[in-house]
Amino acid sequence: MSANIKAMKKNKNRQLSDRESAVLNAIIYEYIVTGKPVGSRSFVQKYSFSLSPATMRNIMFDLEKLDYLMQPHTSSGRVPTDRGYRYYVDSLLSSYDFNAEHDIDEKVFTRELQLEKIFDSVAKMLSSVSNYAGIMLSPKPDCTVLKVIELIQLESDEVLMIAITRTGMILNKKVNLSERVTQDDLFHSSRFLTAELGGYSVEEIKEKIFLKLRAENPSTMKHDVALDIAQLALHESNEPTISIEGIENLLRIPEMVETDRLKSLLSIIEEKNILKGLLENHLENEGVRILIGDEIGMVAVHELVAIVPREVIDLLGHCISPWSGKSLYST
């Protein structure tokens, strides 16, 4: 029994012949286009393999034993498994040009000043390039470096702190004070905070800069109030946000004719925390990442295919530091 199991595993891991590889890739392409299980007779008639339906059935049977294809029902055609999709994607990646300049419109980086709008624009471009949904995860504010801080009086005891980062992201927070301040006081406080906190990341400021300033600078009422306002405003970190564009493209996917599958996918998109968790799990990975089925590691998105394109990471690299922008196409 042990020998038989070893033989089965060895056979399952063998390399595909050129003919098997060509047939498998064609079957997967046909299934992606039509969303319907692929039968041997119709497949032979459509693709020029010069094989009889019987020979094609044997090849399909072998690919099924190797776990590249499966039959949803006994009498149906074949559909790809996760392993089949992985083989197909790896075949595409071996010949794909990741430096195609037409994929991403770099003008968006000069048109938009705010980082939030850049992410929305890139999500739209991803959707346009992929013809699926484009999804972008914004950077964590704690990683951004502050450039300018402005304090604006809303009420006598309420102040709005606006912080502009080097990447163009705008952070704002209302702070209630126990004492009254004037706009003139806030003007001087703004200059003080910009001079002392500018050039540091929010994380650095919260962990050590506040302590350093309070220890080194002579204690004055105005400076203490300024630091109190900034510390209260930056105390709670804003969570990264998700930008999603092109959801309507999902309705054109043949497989989405199944109502249950469509509902499941739309519920995943609506519950943005699922997608956010998926992206955050792969923030540290470099280059292109393609996750299929179980590789994603999340049961809720088992049928999702996620692609993190290298072009987007390269283009965003100059304006998002030290955080690297991540994106994905979803199907």
NUPA-731917 format. One record per residue (C-alpha): residue in one letter; x, y, z. Coordinates in pm, 1 decimal, decimal comma, padded with zeros to 6 digits. Example, Ala and Ser with C-alpha at 12.3 -4.5 7.8 and 13.67 -1.06 7.14 Angstrom:
REM NUPA-731917
<atom "a" <01230,0 -00450,0 00780,0>>
<atom "s" <01367,0 -00106,0 00714,0>>
//
This chain:
REM NUPA-731917
<atom "m" <00000,0 00000,0 00000,0>>
<atom "s" <00282,1 00235,9 00091,6>>
<atom "a" <00454,8 00175,0 -00243,6>>
<atom "n" <00132,2 00243,9 -00431,6>>
<atom "i" <00080,9 00575,1 -00250,9>>
<atom "k" <00437,9 00681,3 -00329,3>>
<atom "a" <00387,0 00588,1 -00694,1>>
<atom "m" <00064,4 00789,9 -00707,9>>
<atom "k" <00233,7 01094,6 -00553,9>>
<atom "k" <00527,6 01065,2 -00792,1>>
<atom "n" <00294,2 01038,7 -01090,2>>
<atom "k" <00092,1 01337,1 -00966,6>>
<atom "n" <00403,5 01552,7 -00949,0>>
<atom "r" <00540,2 01459,9 -01290,7>>
<atom "q" <00590,8 01729,3 -01552,4>>
<atom "l" <00325,1 01769,0 -01817,7>>
<atom "s" <00412,1 01689,7 -02176,5>>
<atom "d" <00396,6 01972,3 -02429,9>>
<atom "r" <00067,8 01836,7 -02560,7>>
<atom "e" <-00084,7 01806,5 -02214,3>>
<atom "s" <00031,4 02158,3 -02129,2>>
<atom "a" <-00120,5 02304,4 -02447,3>>
<atom "v" <-00449,5 02123,1 -02390,8>>
<atom "l" <-00469,5 02226,0 -02024,1>>
<atom "n" <-00404,2 02594,4 -02099,1>>
<atom "a" <-00661,9 02590,2 -02378,8>>
<atom "i" <-00923,2 02425,7 -02154,1>>
<atom "i" <-00869,5 02680,8 -01879,3>>
<atom "y" <-00885,8 02967,7 -02128,1>>
<atom "e" <-01211,2 02826,2 -02269,7>>
<atom "y" <-01360,1 02795,4 -01921,1>>
<atom "i" <-01257,8 03151,2 -01828,3>>
<atom "v" <-01421,9 03285,0 -02146,1>>
<atom "t" <-01744,4 03082,8 -02129,2>>
<atom "g" <-01783,3 02995,5 -01761,7>>
<atom "k" <-01907,6 02649,9 -01866,3>>
<atom "p" <-01749,8 02305,9 -01811,3>>
<atom "v" <-01546,5 02203,1 -02114,9>>
<atom "g" <-01645,9 01882,5 -02299,5>>
<atom "s" <-01407,6 01683,7 -02519,1>>
<atom "r" <-01618,0 01680,2 -02838,6>>
<atom "s" <-01699,4 02052,9 -02853,2>>
<atom "f" <-01345,2 02136,2 -02744,2>>
<atom "v" <-01187,6 01934,3 -03027,1>>
<atom "q" <-01417,1 02099,5 -03279,4>>
<atom "k" <-01322,9 02449,3 -03160,2>>
<atom "y" <-00946,0 02409,4 -03111,8>>
<atom "s" <-00702,9 02273,5 -03373,6>>
<atom "f" <-00524,4 01996,6 -03185,6>>
<atom "s" <-00570,2 01731,7 -03458,4>>
<atom "l" <-00692,5 01488,7 -03195,6>>
<atom "s" <-00998,8 01268,8 -03187,1>>
<atom "p" <-01260,5 01322,6 -02913,2>>
<atom "a" <-01155,3 00987,4 -02764,8>>
<atom "t" <-00789,7 01090,7 -02741,7>>
<atom "m" <-00892,8 01425,5 -02593,9>>
<atom "r" <-01104,9 01245,6 -02332,9>>
<atom "n" <-00799,4 01040,3 -02234,3>>
<atom "i" <-00585,2 01351,3 -02198,2>>
<atom "m" <-00857,6 01520,3 -01992,4>>
<atom "f" <-00883,7 01208,6 -01777,0>>
<atom "d" <-00507,1 01211,7 -01716,7>>
<atom "l" <-00516,8 01583,4 -01628,3>>
<atom "e" <-00800,7 01509,0 -01388,1>>
<atom "k" <-00596,6 01234,7 -01218,1>>
<atom "l" <-00311,7 01484,7 -01186,1>>
<atom "d" <-00553,4 01725,4 -01011,0>>
<atom "y" <-00540,2 01994,9 -01282,0>>
<atom "l" <-00905,7 01943,7 -01381,4>>
<atom "m" <-01221,4 01819,1 -01216,6>>
<atom "q" <-01577,1 01724,1 -01310,4>>
<atom "p" <-01852,2 01909,6 -01119,2>>
<atom "h" <-02086,3 01623,4 -01212,3>>
<atom "t" <-02028,6 01274,9 -01352,2>>
<atom "s" <-02169,8 01353,1 -01695,7>>
<atom "s" <-02038,8 01711,4 -01723,2>>
<atom "g" <-01727,5 01853,1 -01886,5>>
<atom "r" <-01414,4 01954,1 -01696,9>>
<atom "v" <-01337,2 02271,4 -01501,8>>
<atom "p" <-00998,4 02387,8 -01365,1>>
<atom "t" <-00890,1 02315,0 -01010,1>>
<atom "d" <-00677,0 02554,6 -00805,6>>
<atom "r" <-00372,9 02359,0 -00922,5>>
<atom "g" <-00485,1 02398,8 -01282,9>>
<atom "y" <-00527,0 02773,3 -01241,7>>
<atom "r" <-00181,5 02792,9 -01082,0>>
<atom "y" <-00025,4 02612,4 -01380,0>>
<atom "y" <-00208,8 02841,6 -01623,2>>
<atom "v" <-00105,8 03159,4 -01441,7>>
<atom "d" <00258,1 03050,0 -01413,2>>
<atom "s" <00259,1 02981,5 -01786,4>>
<atom "l" <00131,8 03333,6 -01854,3>>
<atom "l" <00381,1 03496,7 -01616,6>>
<atom "s" <00676,4 03331,2 -01789,1>>
<atom "s" <00605,0 03531,9 -02105,6>>
<atom "y" <00435,0 03846,5 -01969,0>>
<atom "d" <00604,4 04186,3 -02003,0>>
<atom "f" <00573,4 04365,2 -01667,7>>
<atom "n" <00728,8 04682,1 -01807,6>>
<atom "a" <00441,9 04760,1 -02044,2>>
<atom "e" <00419,3 05138,2 -02023,9>>
<atom "h" <00060,3 05155,9 -02142,7>>
<atom "d" <-00076,2 04971,2 -01838,8>>
<atom "i" <-00058,2 05263,3 -01595,3>>
<atom "d" <-00118,5 05631,0 -01670,2>>
<atom "e" <00155,8 05816,2 -01479,4>>
<atom "k" <-00017,3 06151,4 -01538,2>>
<atom "v" <-00243,8 06075,9 -01243,8>>
<atom "f" <00049,5 06151,5 -01010,9>>
<atom "t" <00078,6 06505,6 -01144,8>>
<atom "r" <-00294,5 06575,7 -01169,6>>
<atom "e" <-00381,1 06476,0 -00814,4>>
<atom "l" <-00233,6 06640,2 -00505,2>>
<atom "q" <-00404,8 06435,1 -00236,8>>
<atom "l" <-00290,4 06076,2 -00188,5>>
<atom "e" <-00646,4 05957,6 -00126,4>>
<atom "k" <-00747,2 06072,7 -00475,2>>
<atom "i" <-00440,2 05907,4 -00626,4>>
<atom "f" <-00551,6 05573,0 -00482,4>>
<atom "d" <-00902,9 05618,3 -00621,4>>
<atom "s" <-00755,8 05700,2 -00963,4>>
<atom "v" <-00519,4 05401,4 -00958,5>>
<atom "a" <-00807,6 05171,7 -00856,6>>
<atom "k" <-00997,7 05297,3 -01162,7>>
<atom "m" <-00696,5 05229,7 -01384,5>>
<atom "l" <-00659,8 04879,1 -01242,0>>
<atom "s" <-01024,4 04814,5 -01318,1>>
<atom "s" <-00985,0 04948,4 -01671,2>>
<atom "v" <-00668,8 04745,5 -01743,1>>
<atom "s" <-00801,5 04420,4 -01595,0>>
<atom "n" <-01170,2 04456,1 -01692,3>>
<atom "y" <-01245,9 04337,9 -01340,2>>
<atom "a" <-01262,4 04518,9 -01006,7>>
<atom "g" <-00965,0 04732,0 -00900,7>>
<atom "i" <-00889,8 04754,5 -00529,6>>
<atom "m" <-00636,6 04972,5 -00347,2>>
<atom "l" <-00542,9 04987,2 00020,6>>
<atom "s" <-00433,3 05325,8 00150,9>>
<atom "p" <-00120,4 05355,0 00367,3>>
<atom "k" <-00135,1 05361,2 00744,6>>
<atom "p" <-00117,8 05722,9 00867,2>>
<atom "d" <00137,8 05620,8 01131,4>>
<atom "c" <00391,0 05555,4 00853,5>>
<atom "t" <00345,6 05894,3 00688,0>>
<atom "v" <00585,5 06184,3 00746,7>>
<atom "l" <00433,6 06516,7 00853,2>>
<atom "k" <00516,9 06832,5 00662,1>>
<atom "v" <00281,8 07109,3 00779,8>>
<atom "i" <00048,4 07141,4 01080,0>>
<atom "e" <-00229,1 07398,5 01104,0>>
<atom "l" <-00454,3 07462,1 01403,4>>
<atom "i" <-00790,5 07626,6 01336,1>>
<atom "q" <-01031,5 07749,3 01601,2>>
<atom "l" <-01385,9 07617,4 01558,7>>
<atom "e" <-01525,0 07723,2 01895,8>>
<atom "s" <-01360,6 07889,5 02192,4>>
<atom "d" <-01279,1 07546,0 02334,9>>
<atom "e" <-01270,8 07339,4 02013,9>>
<atom "v" <-00977,1 07319,1 01771,7>>
<atom "l" <-00931,9 07146,1 01436,7>>
<atom "m" <-00581,5 07014,4 01367,8>>
<atom "i" <-00495,4 06968,4 01000,0>>
<atom "a" <-00172,1 06783,1 00923,6>>
<atom "i" <-00038,4 06759,7 00568,4>>
<atom "t" <00210,4 06481,5 00497,9>>
<atom "r" <00493,8 06475,0 00245,8>>
<atom "t" <00289,7 06241,4 00026,1>>
<atom "g" <-00004,4 06482,3 00015,6>>
<atom "m" <-00224,2 06291,8 00258,3>>
<atom "i" <-00435,5 06519,1 00479,4>>
<atom "l" <-00505,7 06414,9 00837,8>>
<atom "n" <-00756,8 06611,4 01040,1>>
<atom "k" <-00894,3 06576,0 01390,0>>
<atom "k" <-01113,9 06784,0 01620,8>>
<atom "v" <-00987,4 06836,4 01974,6>>
<atom "n" <-01185,4 06968,8 02270,6>>
<atom "l" <-00985,9 07179,5 02516,7>>
<atom "s" <-01041,3 07241,1 02884,4>>
<atom "e" <-00937,9 07604,7 02843,1>>
<atom "r" <-01008,6 07872,5 02587,7>>
<atom "v" <-00758,7 07974,4 02320,8>>
<atom "t" <-00756,3 08240,3 02051,8>>
<atom "q" <-00679,4 08201,5 01682,6>>
<atom "d" <-00373,0 08417,4 01734,3>>
<atom "d" <-00245,7 08168,2 01991,7>>
<atom "l" <-00315,6 07884,6 01749,3>>
<atom "f" <-00123,2 08060,2 01472,2>>
<atom "h" <00193,4 08061,0 01685,0>>
<atom "s" <00122,9 07702,9 01797,6>>
<atom "s" <00094,9 07594,0 01434,6>>
<atom "r" <00437,7 07735,6 01354,6>>
<atom "f" <00585,5 07569,6 01662,7>>
<atom "l" <00437,3 07227,5 01580,3>>
<atom "t" <00540,2 07246,2 01214,3>>
<atom "a" <00897,8 07332,8 01313,8>>
<atom "e" <00923,3 07061,0 01579,0>>
<atom "l" <00718,3 06775,1 01427,8>>
<atom "g" <00777,5 06831,0 01056,6>>
<atom "g" <01002,3 06565,9 00902,7>>
<atom "y" <00901,6 06292,0 01147,1>>
<atom "s" <00653,4 06009,9 01090,9>>
<atom "v" <00339,3 05996,2 01303,2>>
<atom "e" <00472,2 05678,5 01462,6>>
<atom "e" <00800,8 05845,5 01562,3>>
<atom "i" <00615,5 06148,3 01697,5>>
<atom "k" <00386,8 05940,0 01916,6>>
<atom "e" <00660,5 05709,8 02044,0>>
<atom "k" <00943,1 05952,2 02124,9>>
<atom "i" <00920,2 06307,1 01983,5>>
<atom "f" <00648,4 06422,8 02222,4>>
<atom "l" <00850,0 06296,2 02520,0>>
<atom "k" <01166,6 06456,2 02384,1>>
<atom "l" <01002,4 06796,9 02332,9>>
<atom "r" <00846,2 06800,6 02677,1>>
<atom "a" <01179,5 06705,3 02835,0>>
<atom "e" <01409,9 06939,5 02639,1>>
<atom "n" <01203,5 07254,9 02581,9>>
<atom "p" <01137,2 07508,8 02857,5>>
<atom "s" <00779,5 07458,6 02969,7>>
<atom "t" <00555,6 07741,1 02851,2>>
<atom "m" <00177,8 07755,2 02857,5>>
<atom "k" <00151,2 07805,5 02479,3>>
<atom "h" <00388,9 07521,4 02393,9>>
<atom "d" <00222,6 07286,1 02642,0>>
<atom "v" <-00120,0 07358,2 02491,3>>
<atom "a" <00016,2 07307,7 02139,4>>
<atom "l" <00168,6 06972,6 02231,5>>
<atom "d" <-00150,1 06868,7 02413,6>>
<atom "i" <-00357,2 06943,8 02100,9>>
<atom "a" <-00121,2 06751,3 01871,0>>
<atom "q" <-00094,2 06458,7 02110,2>>
<atom "l" <-00471,5 06430,4 02144,7>>
<atom "a" <-00520,7 06460,6 01767,3>>
<atom "l" <-00261,6 06195,1 01682,4>>
<atom "h" <-00345,6 05962,6 01969,7>>
<atom "e" <-00593,5 05755,0 01770,0>>
<atom "s" <-00454,3 05631,5 01440,7>>
<atom "n" <-00689,5 05631,2 01146,4>>
<atom "e" <-00733,9 05291,3 00985,0>>
<atom "p" <-00625,2 05234,3 00623,4>>
<atom "t" <-00911,9 05270,1 00377,3>>
<atom "i" <-01010,6 05058,5 00078,0>>
<atom "s" <-01083,4 05205,5 -00267,2>>
<atom "i" <-01288,8 04980,5 -00496,3>>
<atom "e" <-01371,2 05057,3 -00858,8>>
<atom "g" <-01530,1 04858,6 -01141,8>>
<atom "i" <-01763,0 04634,3 -00942,9>>
<atom "e" <-02000,3 04640,5 -01241,9>>
<atom "n" <-01735,0 04453,4 -01442,9>>
<atom "l" <-01789,9 04148,7 -01223,4>>
<atom "l" <-02141,0 04113,1 -01362,3>>
<atom "r" <-01991,9 04038,2 -01705,4>>
<atom "i" <-01792,1 03738,0 -01582,8>>
<atom "p" <-01957,6 03419,6 -01721,8>>
<atom "e" <-01921,2 03235,4 -01390,3>>
<atom "m" <-02118,8 03508,4 -01215,2>>
<atom "v" <-02443,8 03389,2 -01374,6>>
<atom "e" <-02468,6 03167,4 -01067,6>>
<atom "t" <-02671,3 03379,6 -00825,2>>
<atom "d" <-02517,2 03231,5 -00511,1>>
<atom "r" <-02162,0 03291,0 -00634,3>>
<atom "l" <-02240,3 03650,4 -00730,2>>
<atom "k" <-02402,6 03719,3 -00393,7>>
<atom "s" <-02103,3 03569,2 -00215,2>>
<atom "l" <-01856,2 03784,3 -00408,5>>
<atom "l" <-02057,1 04103,5 -00364,6>>
<atom "s" <-02087,1 04040,0 00009,6>>
<atom "i" <-01707,4 04003,0 00030,2>>
<atom "i" <-01662,9 04336,4 -00148,8>>
<atom "e" <-01924,0 04504,1 00071,2>>
<atom "e" <-01748,5 04373,1 00383,1>>
<atom "k" <-01431,8 04571,7 00314,0>>
<atom "n" <-01253,1 04441,5 00623,5>>
<atom "i" <-01213,4 04103,5 00450,8>>
<atom "l" <-01031,1 04257,2 00154,8>>
<atom "k" <-00833,5 04485,8 00384,0>>
<atom "g" <-00717,3 04186,1 00583,7>>
<atom "l" <-00617,6 04005,9 00263,8>>
<atom "l" <-00399,9 04295,0 00148,1>>
<atom "e" <-00248,5 04360,0 00491,0>>
<atom "n" <-00141,9 03994,4 00508,4>>
<atom "h" <00080,6 04050,2 00205,1>>
<atom "l" <00215,5 04402,6 00257,1>>
<atom "e" <00570,2 04278,0 00310,8>>
<atom "n" <00589,5 04073,7 -00009,3>>
<atom "e" <00789,2 04212,0 -00299,8>>
<atom "g" <00708,3 04200,9 -00671,7>>
<atom "v" <00403,3 04035,5 -00823,4>>
<atom "r" <00186,0 03819,8 -00600,0>>
<atom "i" <-00088,2 03596,5 -00740,1>>
<atom "l" <-00295,9 03402,8 -00490,6>>
<atom "i" <-00543,8 03135,3 -00595,7>>
<atom "g" <-00801,7 02956,3 -00383,4>>
<atom "d" <-00649,3 02802,1 -00071,1>>
<atom "e" <-00328,5 03002,5 -00121,9>>
<atom "i" <-00517,1 03311,4 -00004,6>>
<atom "g" <-00552,3 03155,9 00338,4>>
<atom "m" <-00899,9 03296,7 00401,6>>
<atom "v" <-01206,4 03073,8 00376,5>>
<atom "a" <-01433,5 03368,9 00295,2>>
<atom "v" <-01243,4 03446,7 -00024,1>>
<atom "h" <-01160,8 03092,8 -00139,6>>
<atom "e" <-01288,6 03163,7 -00492,7>>
<atom "l" <-01102,2 03492,9 -00525,6>>
<atom "v" <-00796,9 03538,6 -00744,8>>
<atom "a" <-00578,9 03824,3 -00623,0>>
<atom "i" <-00307,3 03990,7 -00828,6>>
<atom "v" <-00062,4 04247,4 -00696,7>>
<atom "p" <00093,3 04411,9 -01005,5>>
<atom "r" <00457,6 04519,0 -00995,2>>
<atom "e" <00396,2 04826,6 -01214,9>>
<atom "v" <00172,7 04987,3 -00952,3>>
<atom "i" <00422,0 04922,9 -00673,1>>
<atom "d" <00704,5 05073,3 -00881,3>>
<atom "l" <00505,3 05383,1 -00977,3>>
<atom "l" <00382,3 05450,8 -00625,5>>
<atom "g" <00721,8 05389,2 -00469,4>>
<atom "h" <00839,6 05748,8 -00507,7>>
<atom "c" <00537,7 05900,0 -00333,9>>
<atom "i" <00467,0 05641,4 -00062,7>>
<atom "s" <00757,5 05593,6 00174,3>>
<atom "p" <00837,4 05391,6 00378,5>>
<atom "w" <00509,2 05212,8 00306,0>>
<atom "s" <00475,5 05033,0 -00029,5>>
<atom "g" <00139,2 05066,6 -00203,8>>
<atom "k" <-00041,8 04742,3 -00268,0>>
<atom "s" <-00320,9 04670,4 -00506,0>>
<atom "l" <-00514,6 04381,5 -00643,7>>
<atom "y" <-00744,0 04276,0 -00921,0>>
<atom "s" <-01026,0 04056,0 -00801,1>>
<atom "t" <-01224,1 03798,8 -00991,1>>
//
